[in-house]
Amino acid sequence: MFDNNNKTRHSMALAALLALSGLSGAAWADAYEEAAKKWIADEFNPSTLTPEQQLEELKWFIKAAEPFRGMNINVASETLTTHEYESKVLAKAFSEITGIKLKHDLMQEGDVVEKLQTQMQSGKNIYDGWVNDSDLIGTHFRYGKAVSITDMMANEGKDFTSPTLDLDDFIGLSFTTGPDGKVYQLPDQQFANLYWFRADWFERPELKAKFKEIYGYELGVPVNWSAYEDIAEFFSKHVKEIDGKRVYGHMDYGKKDPSLGWRFTDAWFSMAGGGDKGLPNGLPVDEWGIRVDGCRPVGSSVARGGDTNGPAAVFATQKYVDWMRQYAPPEAQGMTFSESGPVPAQGAIAQQIFWYTAFTADMTKPGLPVVNDDGTPKWRMAPSPKGPYWEEGMKLGYQDTGSWTFLNSTPEKQRLAAWLYAQFVTSKTVSLKKTLVGLTPIRESDINSQAMTDVAPKLGGLVEFYRSPARVQWTPTGTNVPDYPRLAQLWWQFIAEAASGDKTPQQALDGLAAAQDTMLGRLERSGVLGECGPKLNEPHDPQYWFDQPGAPKPKLANEKPKGETIAYDELLKSWEQARN
């Protein structure tokens, strides 16, 4: 175990080294402090802290890093703009300020999960710290392979936890907290899945008049899926061309690929109204359709009380298929997530119901067809429209929250050094600048800063959304999912059957629900998840569950109520009133 004796040994070795080098300990400390001052002046601005407060925060890191100086620490994350900034800039800064040699590797999300799984299963240390999605919270708190950050801060990491960490300032902490009330992951970046639309087109008088003539209500931000569908039809079938260019009322992707699974597990069913009420996730049935009894998953099929193949999920899948075929560009069906992502920026898409705010930076580049000459966007983002099964009190969409995770298979000293880096890249000294670079905010103080107010006009509603009371309805996958890697890989294979037309949505989801129940059954028989592991319900006639309150809900007689829209400016005003 790493303890203060190690500090003593390190100090003796350092003293010998300093004697040989002719440098005093004070000189070394001054060198690290000078590095901190240089980074504050050259890079870490703006910040919600004054330069003096930044230096005080970094002095703590300099002191806390003493036992770890000279160590080689390796961490990993997926490739996002935010993590590229950490890898290329913040890792170098950390190394210069602390003397810890930090290497931050970037890779595709699937590779992160695969390597993480390998370390969890083998017990062999691959990385000293990981940024992985908080979607794995249900996995981490059950398997006992991840270190509870709450416990670490109270015990071996007590002397290495920054007094200015300020956990209450993290907007995504509820996403990384297990049913036992302990924090298992520290949020590093987050972005939501929102509605995106061409605000300039929506304001054209001739289009507004034509829409109202056909549909009987105003063209605006859709409040429900009925309006989204009407708008999609309007631009694809009635407008067809704007300024001589073919336009479409919807964009999506449908190629059989792992990214097709994210398209659905990233809360598509909850947007339609699948699952139960509850934030951050529905209880007892979540947005994946998995029911729990206490903390035990008991089934995902309707027959076992789940909602993966219930009417709301089938409705959501049918709309996904219909909209892509009828209102999206023909090539969308053969695209993956990464291939479809840049399409709206090319200027031919009127709206997109499923759009990640992580695309904001790429959507605001000068010279794009969707950006004005003054750098302001022609588009806006807004809350996702609600499906007919949705009720007040439910989550409305997905929020990705990449979070620092530490495994107990990592030697303690290396883990604590990596914990220092995790705190550094999320510290108030650097977090506002990192937010402005990657546009993936994690701190309340950053969101409400003057710097964010200044940049808001160029970000199409990102700042307004994160300042709004609505943001709490966008959450990651929750704790009902007991083994994210194993269960998530089932989704894309079955959803692809519906996307291709090989099976109806009902048939595809029946297959998915059965496959999830089979996997839950295997986990139950293995017994590896302990008292919060699965314990499957006996199957009942579906009507038994439809007669119970909450999810799964029976099929609605009318799944397309009248379309409803709101003017974007009115939406912003309603947020302001709710905040004040």
N, C-alpha and C positions, 0 to 999 in steps of 0.2 A: 504493500500500500504506500502511496505517495503521501508524505507528511513533512513536517517542518524539519526533520533530520536531513531531508534532501536539500532544503534551503541552506542549512549549515554547510553541508558538503560542497554545494555549488559556490557558496560565498568564499570558502577556503580556496577552491580551485580558481575562482575569479581573481582573488587577491594575488595568488601566485602568478597568474597570467598578467595582471596589471603591473606587478613588480618587474617582470621580464620586459614588458613593453615600455616601461618608463612612464605609464599613464596612471594617474590616481583614479580611484573610484568616482570621485567628484567629476573628473574630466569626462569619464564615460557617461555619467548621468547627464552632464551638460550636453554631450553630443546627441543623446536621445531627445533631450528637451529642445535643442536647436532644430532637430529634424521635425519635431512636432510643430514648432513655430513656423517653419518653412511650409509645411503642409497646410496649416491653418491659413496662412497668407495667400498661398498659391492655388489651393484646391478646395478647401472645406468652407466655401462660402457660396451662397448664403447659408446661414444656420439660424436656428431659433435661439441659440446661445450667443452671448457676446464672445469676442476673441479671448477675453480673459477667462470666461467660463469654459470655453473649449480647451484652453491650455490646462486648466485645473482638472478637467475630465481626463485629458490625455496623460497628465502627470500620474494619475492613478493607474492607468494602463502601464506606464513605464515602470512603476514600482511593483505592480502585481506580476509583471512579466519576468522579474529577476530570476526565479527558479527555473525558467524555461528557455533562457537565452541560449542561442546556438542550436536549439533543437530544430529538426525538420518536421513540419506538420503539413499534412495533406488533407484537403477537404474537396468535396465534389458537389456540383449542382447541375441542373439542366441549363441549356443555352438560351438565355433571355438577355435582352439589353441590360437589365439591372445586374444580372450575374456577370455579364461581360465587363461591366464597370468595376464590379468587385474584383474579378480575376485580374484585370489589367492595371487597375489603379489602386484600389483599396488594399489588396494583398501586398503590394509593394510598399504602400504607406505604413501598413501594420508592421512589416518586417523592419523598416527603417526606424520606426518609433519605438519598437519593443525589443528588437534583436532576435526575435523568433523568425525562423526562415519558413515563411508560409507559401504554400503552393495551392492554388485554387483551380482545380480542373473543371472543364465544361464538357458536357456530353448531352445527347438526346435524352428526353424524359424517360423513355423506355429503358435505356441503358442504366440510368440512375436506379430505377426500381429493381432491375435485374441484379446489379452489383450489390445493392442494399440487401436483397433477398439472399444472395450468396453469403454475405457476411453473417446475416442472421442465422442461416442454416448451418454454416460451417464453423462459426465461432472464430474464424481467422480474420484478423484485422486487415481491411482493405483501405478504408479511409478513417481519419480521426474525427471527422464531422461531416454531416450530410445536410444539404438543403433538399428536402423532399416534400411533396405536397401534404398538407394537413389532411387530405383524403385518407391517409393511412392511420389516422388517430385511433380508429377502432382496432386496427392491427397492432399498433404499438402498445396500447394499454393492456391488451389481452395476452400477448405472447411473452411479455416479460423480458424481451430482448433490448428494448429501449430504456435508457435511464430516465427516470422522472426528473425533470428539471426542478420541480418543487423540492424534491428530496435532495438533489445535488446542491441547490442553493443553501439548504439548511445544514448540510453536512460537509462533505469533502470539498465542495466548491464555495463554501461560505467566505473564505478569505479572497476568493477570486471572482466574486460577483460585485459588479460595479455599484457603488452607492447611488449612482445617477441612472441606473438601468430604467427605472420607472415603468414597471410592467403595466400599471393602470393606463398608461399613455398609448399602449398598443391596441389598435382597433380590432384586431382579429384574435384576441386571446381566448375568447369563448370557443373558437374553432379548434384550438389545440389543447383543450382541457378534457380529460377523461371523465367518465361517470363517477369516478372516485374523487373528483374535485381537484386532482393534481394536473399541473401543466406538464405536458410531455414534449412539446415542441415550441420553439421561439419564432414567431413570424418574422420573415425577412423581406418578403414582397407580396403584394396581393393585387389582383385585378378582377373585375366583375364581367359578367356576361350580360350585355345590355342590348337594347334596341337602338339601331343606327338608321338614320334617314337623311335624305337630301333636303335640308331646310330651304334651300333656294328654290327648288322645284315646288315644294309644298306651298310656297308663298306666291307663286305665279297666279295672277288673277284669272287667266283663262282656264288654267287647270283646276283651280278651286271651284269655278263656276260649273265646269263640266262634271266634276265629281259630284257636286251637290245635285245637279240635274239628274244624274244616273242613280245615285244611292240615297238621296234624300237627307243627307247630313253633311257637316263640314269636313273637308280634308284637313287632317291634323294628326297629332301623335295618337296612335291607336291605344285605347284603354283596354280593349278586349281582342281576342283572336278573330272574332267576326269582322271587326274593322280592319285588322291586318290583312285578312283574306280579301276583303273588298278593295283595299288599296293595291294589293298585289295584282289582282285582276285588272284594276283600272289602268295601271301603268303598262302591264304586259299586253293586254287585249284591246284597250281603248285608246291609249296614248301612243304606244308603240315607238314613236320617234320624238326626240327632243333635239332641236338645233341640228337636224339632219342625221342624227345618230340613233340606232336601234337601242331601246332601253327595256329594262325588265323590272318587275315589281318585287323581286325576291332573289335571294342568293343563298346557296347551301352547297353541300357536297355529299356524294353517295357511293364512292368507291369502297370496295371491301378492303378494309385496312384498319389497323388498331385505332386510328383516329376516329373511325366511325363509332367506336365504343364510347369515346369521350363525349362525342356529340350528344349521346343520350344520358350517360351517367352524370354529366355536368348539368343535371337538374331539368332535363326536358320534360319529364313526367310531372314534376312539381309545378312547372309553368302552366301546364294544362289543368292542374288541380289534383294530381295524384298524391297519395299519402295523406297523412293527418296534419292537423294544426300543430304548431310548436316551433320555436326558434331556439337555437339555430337549425334544428331539424325536427321533422314531424315525429311525434310519439303517440302511440306505440309503433306506427307504420311510417317509415321514412320515404324519401323521394326515390329510392331504388325499388320500393315496394317490399322491403324487408320488415317484418314485424318482430318486435322484441317483447319478451315478458321479463320485466325488470331490466337486466342487462343481457339476457340470453336471447339470441336470435331463434325464432321458432318457425320461420317459414317465409317464402316469398310468393308462392302461388296463392291464388284466391282460395283454393281448397284448404289451405293451412292458415288462412287469415292474412295473407300478404296481398300485395296490390300490383305486382310486376306484370301480371296479365289481366288486370282489371279493366273496366270500361274506360277510366280516365287515361290509362296507359295506351290502350288500343286506339282511342281517339287521337292522342298525341302522335302516335306513330302513323296513323292514317293521314293526318294533316301534313306531317313531314314528307311523306311519299307524294301526296297530291300536289302540294305546293311546289316541290322540286320539279315535278314533271310538267306542271302547267304554267308556272310563272318564272322559273329560273332559266338562265341561258342553257341551251342543250348540253353543253360540255360539262355542266355542274355535276351531272350524275356520275361521270368518270373521274371526278377530282377527289383528292384527299384534303384534309384540313389545311396543310401547308400550301397546297396548290390553289385552293379557293380563297385563302386569306387576302391576297393582294388585289383580288378582282374588284371590289367596291371602289378602290382608289383609282381605278382606270376610268371611272366616270359614266358607266352605263347602268348602274344599279340604283333604284329609287329608295329601297329600304332593306334591312336585314334584321330579322327577329332574334338571331343568335349570333352576336358579335362581341368579341372579347376586347375590353378596353386596353389590353396589351398592344393592340394594333394602333393606338392613338399616335405614337411617335411617327410611325411610318405613314400615317394618314394625314400628317400635317407638314410634310416636306414641301418646300417651295417648288413651284412649277408643275405640281400635280393638277389634273383636271378638276379635282375636288377642293382645291385651295385657291383663295382669292389672291390678287396681286399684292395686297397688304399683309399677307401671311395668315389671315383669318380663314377658318374652314367654311366651306359651303354646306357642310353637314353638321348634324348634332347627334348626340347620344341622349337617350331618355330611358326611363324604366321600361322593362319588358311588359308587353300586354298580357293580360290574364286570360287563361282558358276558362271554359264554362263550368268546370268542376272546382275551380279555385274558390276558396273562402278566406275572409279576413282572418289573420292569425297564422296563415301558412307562409312558408318561404316562397319566394317568387322567382328566384333564379340562383345561379351558381356564382361563387367567388373562389378563385384559385388563391390559395395561401401557401406559398413555398416557405417552409419553416425549418429551422435548425433542429436536427435530431442527432442524438448521441447514443451509441450502442454500448452495452456493458462488456462486449467483447474487445473494445478498444482499451489498451492499457490506461490506467487512471491519469498518469502524468500527461500523456498525449491528449487525452480527452479534455483535461482542464485547460491545456494550452489552446486547443481548438475552441473551447468555450469562451476564452478571452477574445478570439477572433470574431466569433459570432456576436458577442456584445459590441465589439468595435464597429462592425459594419452595420449595426442597427442603432448605434449610439446617436444621441442628439447632435454631437459634433459633426457627424457625416450624413445623417439620415435625410435631411432636407435636400442637400445637393444630390444625393442618390435618387431621391424621389423626382427631382427635376430632370435627371438624366433618363431614368427608366419609366417614369410615370406609373409607379406601382406603390402607392403610399401605404405606410404601416402605422404611422403615429398621428394621433389627434392634433398634437401641437404643430406638426408640419402642415397638415391639411388646412388649419386655420391661420397659417402664417401670411404675412403681407406678400411674401414672394409668390405664394400660390394665387393670391388675389390678382397680382400683377400679370401672371401668365395665363390666367383663366380664359380670357377672350380667344386665345389661340388653341384651346384644348377641347372645344366643342361640347362642353357640359360636364367634363370629367370632375372638375373641382366642385361644381354645383352638386353633382351626384354624391360625392363623398362627404360633402357638408350637410347633406339632406338627412332627415330622419328616415327616409325610405331605405337607406343603404343596409339596414339591419336585416332586410328580407332576402339579401343575397348571401348565401353561405356555402361552404364546401360540403363534400360528403361527410357524414357524421359517424357517430360511434356504433350505429346499428350494423355496419358492415364489418364483419369480424376478420376478414382476410382480403384486403383490397386487391393485392396482386392476383390472387387466384380467381376471385369472382369477377373482377373487371375484364379479364381476358375472355370471358364468355360472351360479353355483350356484343362486340363487333361482329362475331360470327353469326349470331342469330339476327341482329338488326340488318345485316347485309342481305338476308333472305327476303326481308320486306322491301328493302331499297331496290333490289333487282327485280322484284315482282314474282320471284319463284314461289313465295308463300304470301298469304294475306297477313296483315299485321297481327290478327288474332292468333294465327297458326305460329308465326315467328315468336311471339311473346309467350305462348304456351310452352314452346320449346325452351325459351330462356328461363322461364320460371321453374320448369322441371329441372333444368341443368343446375340452377342455383340451389334448389332444394337438395339435389344429389350432392353437391359440394358441401352444403351445410351438414348433410348427413355424414359425410366422410369426416369432417372436422369434429362432429359430435362423437363418432366412434373412436377417433384418435385420442380424445381426452386431453389434448395438449393445451387447450385454452382455459382449462380450469372452470371455476364457478360462473364465469361469464361466457363460456363457450356455448355453441348451439345446442338446442334440445327441441327437435322438431315436433310441432303439433301433429296429431293424427288428422288426416284429411276429412273434411266434411263436405256435404253438398254446398256449393257456392252460395246458395240462397241463405244458408245459416249465417254466413258472414255479412251478406248484404243487409240482413235484418238487424245487425248490430249497429250501434252508433259509430260514426267515423269511417275510416277506410277499412276495407274496400267499399267504395260507393257504387250503388247500382247505376245502370245506364240511364242517362237523362233522356226524357222524351224529346227535348229540343236542345241539340248541341250547338245550334247557331242562333243565339239571341241577336237582337238588333245591334248593329255596329255602333260603337261609341268612341269618340275622339275628344281630344282636348288640345287647345292651342298651346304651343310650347311656352310662350311667355306666361300664360296662366299657370302652367305646371310649375315654373320657377317661383312664381308668387306664392303658390300653395306651400312650397317647401320653406320659403322664407317665413311665412306665417307660423308654420309648425315649429320652426326653430326658435322663434321669438316668444 
